[in-house]
Amino acid sequence: MPPSSPSSRLSAAHEIVPETLFLSTIPGASPSKWVDRFTSRERRVQLVNHDVGAQVAFLAPGPEGSPPRGLPQLGYLRWRLDSTPEALLAAGGVDPADVHVVRFYEEDPVVCVGQDHLLAAWDAAADGPVPCSELDPAEGMDPARFAPEPPIDPLDAPEVPGAGERMAVEIVATGAGHVVLPASVARMFGRKDVVVLPLERRRGDTSEPADGHPGWGVGLAWLKAVDSQLVQDFVGAAKGRRPGSSRNDHVQAAAATPAGGTASAGASRAGKVAPAGRAGGASQSKKGAKGTKGTKGSKGSKGAQGSKGGRGGKRR
């Protein structure tokens, strides 16, 4: 059989259809770094931007208890840290036992007020975060009051994602009330006529309900029934693993590298190898050469100057 020509191989390469991962996002989420790590000629990501109220829609059973559609394959979850992602799932009609959840980071709370609000004069640099006791509960604007109904199909994104938060911020811009938001959401809907202040946060386990706002946790969730290599690769990219690596790459590398070798010292946590001139073994050899400075005879000789810091003698 004759070998294929370069042109035929090129056309075959152009025929590769990338595998698409559908990712459900929420206001304030910034998956661009994760998407950049994950995307290649063979893989791409389709974002479906949902409101917080619909963040478990892709995990919930279908009509009349039918199995979930399985698209999007995974998505963001945000939950208050005085609760759990399992409680959030259960409240959305999802059995937590059917879902994988990976926690990634926490978000600080902020309070947004209009420039004419009394709290606008608060000096966070001098007085610290605003205590929760300074907030009048009757003035609080709940974004859920202004959010649209969740979509029936989780692939149907709202026309204006984050409409509830956007409307709440617009109302407080008039000087009426306040709204408490995750810091990332406040940045997303920030306005020049709205003052954003850090809110006192409750740290650690405490039973004091008025000790501050707990903040939020953020993670990724997907159904165990639709787990796949594509999903696992994206979660790995979110964790910082390079494409194609396994979860045990760092264990295998450590076992294969001899003690005192330069491979582990010259590799970063992301799996990138440091330039040869900066390898750990090279820097150690310099230090070792520098240690010969203690010999007075070699210090007095110009020809032995190379032993000082590992540098060679003068060029001629």
N, C-alpha and C positions, 0 to 999 in steps of 0.2 A: 504494500500500500504506500503510495508516494507521500512524502512528508507534506504537511500543510504549509502553505506559503505565509509570509509575514502578514500580508493583507487579510488573509482568511482568519488568522489568529487574532488580529486587531478587531475585525468585525465581530468575532465571537465574544471578545472582551466587552465590546460595547453592548452586547445583548444581555449582559447581566442585569437582572431585575433586583433592585435592592429590597431586602426584607424590611418591612416597616413596623416600628414599634409605636403603638398609640399610648401616649402618656397624658393622664388627666392632671391638670395643674389647678392651683387656687390663687387668689389675689396675694401678691407679695412674694410668691415663689419665683426663684430665678434659676431655672434649670440649664441655662446656656452653657455653663462650664461642663456640666455632666454630659449634655448633648454633644458638645464639641469633642469630648474624649471618646464618646461612643460611636459617633457617625463615621462612616467610611463609604467606599464605593459600593459595598455590599449591604450596608445597613443605614437606615435613616430613622428619624423620629417625627411623628405627627403629634403636635400638641393639641389638646382639647381643653380649653380654658373654662373652668367651671367656677361657680360661686362656692363659698364655704358650705352653704346649706346643702349642696349637691355633691359634696366631696366623697360620699360613700355610694353614690348612685351606681357606679360601675361594678360594685361589689355585691349589690343587693339582688335578691332573686327577681326573676322576671314576672310578668303578669300571671296572676293566679298561681304563684309559687313555682313557675317554670324555672329551669336553670338560668343563671345569668348568661348574658350574651358572650362575655369574655373579652369585650372591647369597651374601653381601653384595657390593655393588659395589666397596667399598674398605674398608680397615681399617688399624689400627695395626700397626706393626712395632717391636720393641725388640731391639737386638743389642748385644753387647759391642763396645767400641770398639777392642779388639785384633783384631777381625774385621771383617766387612763385611756389609751386608744381602744382598748377592749370595750370600755363603757360607751365610747363614741360609736363604735361599730354596732353594739347591741341596740343603742337608741335609734340607729338607722335601719333596723330590721335585718342586720347581718350577724350570723353566728361567728363570733371571734375565732372559734376553733377551725373555721374554714379559710382563715386568712393568715398570710405571712405579713408581719409588720417589722420593718427595720427602722429604728430611731436614729436620726442624724444630728439634730441640733436643737437648741432652745432659743426662744425669742423673748426679748424684754418688752414689757408693756409701756405704752406712752399714752398721754391724754392730749387730745386736740381741742383747742378753744379758739374762739374768734378774738381778734385784736382788741375788741371792746369788752371782753369778759374780764372779771376781776382777777382770775388766775393768770391772765396774760402778763401781769406785772411780776409774776413769780420769777425769782432769780435762781435758777437751778445750780449755777456755778457757786453761789454763795450759800444757798440754803439746802442744796441737795435735791433729790427727787421729791415730787409732790406726794405727801401722804394721802392714802386713800380716804382718810377721814375728812379731807378738804373737799371731797367731791359730794355734791348733793345728789343722792340717788334719783330724786324726782326730775333732775335735769339731764339724766343720762340718755343718750340716743343709742338705741340698739339697732345696728345695721340690719338685723334680720327682719325688722319691721318694714323695711323698704326693699327687700330682696324679692325678685320674681319667684314664681313657683318652680321647683326643680323640674328638669325635663323628664319626660317619660323615657326617652331613649338616651342613655348616657353619652352617645356620640353627638347629640345635639347640644352644642354650646349656646349659652344665652347671647343675645345680640350685644349686650354690654356687660361683660363679666365684671363682677365687683360693683354692681349697681347699688347694692345696699350700703356698702361702705362709702361709695362716692356721694350718695345722697345725704348720708349722715354728716360727712365732712362739709358739704355745701350748706347744710342747715346751721351747723355750729359756726360757720364763717360769718353768719349774720349776727353773732353774739349771743345766740340762744343755746344754752346748754353746753354739753361736752360729749365727746365720744372717746372711749378707750379702745385702742387698736394695737395689734402687734407693730413693732417699729417698722418692719418692712412694708406693711400695708399703708402706714402713715406716709412713708416716703413715696409710695406709688401714687397716692392721691393728694400729695402735698400741694398747698396753695400759698401764695404770698400773704394772703389775708388771714391765714390760720397759724396759730402758734402751737408748736409741738413740744411738749415737756415730758421728761422722763417721770415715770410713775413708780412710787415705792413698791419694791418687789419683796415678796415673802420668799425667803431662802430656806431650803431644807425642809424636813418634816416638822410640822407644827400644827397644833390643834387650834391656834388662835385665828379665828375667821377674819379679824380686822387688822391683821399684822402686815397687810400688803397684798398686792396682786400676785398670783402664783406665776404668771407668765405662761408661755405656750411651748409645747413640744411639737416638732415637725419630723415627719418620717415618710417613707414610701410603703405602700401596701399593695398586695396582689393576692388573688385567689390561689390557693394551693392546687386547685383542679386545673388551672391554666398555666402553671409554672412551666417555664421553658428555658432553653439555653439563651434565647434572646433576652428574656427578662433578667436572668442571672448576670448576663454580660453588662446590662445597663446598671444594675445594682452594684456590680463590681466597679464600673466606671465612676459611679457616685462615691464609692469608697476610696477612689484613687488608684485602683489597680489598672495596669496597662492592658490594652486590648489583647485577648487571647491568653492571658495568664490565668492560672488556676488559683484557687484559694490557698493552696499549700506551696506556692512557688517559693516564698521566703523560707519555708521550712526545708524544702529540698535544696535550695541554694546554700543554706547554712550547713547542711549535712555534707554537701559535696565539696565545700571549701576547706582546705587544710587549715589547721590552727595557725594563726599569724600570717595567713595569706593576704594578698592585696585585693582579692576579688570582693570580699565583703566590705573592706574599708573603702574601696573606690566606688561602690554602688550606693546610690541614694535610696531612700525609702520608696520612691516611686519607681525604682527599677532602672533608673538611668545611670550609666557608667560615667564617673567623673573623668575629666581629661587626664591623660597619662601623666602630665607634669604635676598634677595635684593628687595623685594616688597616695593612699595612706602609707604604702611601703616606701615610696620615694621620700616622703617627708620624714619618715623614721630614719632612713639612711642618712639624710642630711643631719639630723640631730646626732646620730651616732658619730658622724665624721667630726661634728663640731666638738664632740667630747674630747678629741685629741689635743685640744687647746692647752691642756694641762702640761704638756711636754715643752719645757722652755727651749730646748734645742730646736724643735721644729718651728717654734714661733720666731726665732731669730733668723732663720733661713728664708730668703724670699722664694726659693724653689719649693719649699714646703708649705707655701701659703694656701695651696689647694686643700689642705686638711682642715682649714678653717671655714666652716659653713659649707663644705662640699664643693667649693669653687676651684677651678683650675688655676695654674700659675699664670703669670703675666704673658700675654702674647708677644711674640717677637715679629 
